[in-house]
Amino acid sequence: MQIHSYKTAAGKDLVIDYIENLPIKEKAEGYYIIEQLEKEGSAALEYLDTRQIRGKLWEIKFFRQNRIFYVLQDQDNIYLLHACKKQKDRAERHEVEKALARAKEI
């Protein structure tokens, strides 16, 4: 599977930057998720902790409070749009809105 991570106009990879700044165990799990998606493709989504947020927007939950928002374009392409730490019981509205706005760009 091709993994496309959201980059700013200046080329900054926001999802990878988020993962890089996590504590070591959380960082390892974040990279493990990306590795599984690359190796197994959409089959990895069957055993990762995912849930649908709105429309085509989904999230992968890892290490308790971390979230990676994504859209699956087809069986071969996934777009990682946004990553954040959940602060409350549900994903915060502004975090979801960021991911939705980025999804519209692709």
Buried (B, 14 or more C-beta within 10 A) or exposed (E): BEBBBBEEEEEEBBBBEBBEEBEEEBBEBBBEBBEBBEEBBBEBBEEBEBEEBEEEBBBBBBBEEBBBBBBBEEEEBBBBBBBBBBEEEEBBEEBBEBBBEBBEEE
